[in-house]
Amino acid sequence: MTNYPLTELPEALGTTVPRIAELVRNTAETNVSVRVNLDGTGESRLHTGIGFFDHMLDQIARHGLIDLDIDAEGDLHIDAHHTVEDVGITLGQAVHKAMGDKKGIRRYGHAYVPLDEALSRVVVDFSGRPGLVMDVTFTSGMIGNFDSQLVHEFFQGFVNHAFVTLHIDNLKGVNAHHQCESVFKAFARALRAAVELDPRAAGQIPSTKGSL
């Protein structure tokens, strides 16, 4: 896996430890490795064997300013379901690990992102409670060779293991590719906002309970 430069975080934000994690998930169906740097510059190296899925993961890295290194080998001779789901699971685990104790984060993030005629809204809360509410009706069951149903499987795997609450709505859209890409871009921007360190809340847990 690529070793991206570590980003030194200002001490004023309560930490100088780069928020980086590596996870490996091996099953009878897939072998997945993920490395994530939440304080990166948007660099990515993606090899899942599914071209359109790599394109969507690249949106997360680029627009979330997250360095993302993903290798996946799955039973693509069956279909892409296991690979997409297991990448979502492993990415969720890596993000959860990289977040550490969540001190000083903004916790919440939201974004509206258009792509031509499509418009999507994503809202995320690093609540510690997994939950997905997704209202996306794709205008086509297939986006090239990619089954659009797998978008839900990816995000379900992610929220279950990142322990976040995630609301995804596609508000408008005619082209399924545009719908999907606007969802992933909005997710990236919402994720970026939520994991950001807030200089006004350095060292604080953003919860009245004192833990997340």
HUHUCOR-V345851 format. One record per helix or strand of 2 or more residues. SS is the DSSP state (alpha for helix, beta for strand). FROM is the first residue (numbers start at 1). LEN is the number of residues. If there is no record, write none. Layout:
SS&FROM&LEN, SS&FROM&LEN
This chain:
alpha&11&3, beta&20&7, beta&30&8, beta&44&4, alpha&51&14, beta&67&8, alpha&81&19, beta&108&8, beta&118&8, beta&131&5, beta&142&2, beta&146&2, alpha&150&13, beta&165&8, alpha&176&20, alpha&199&3
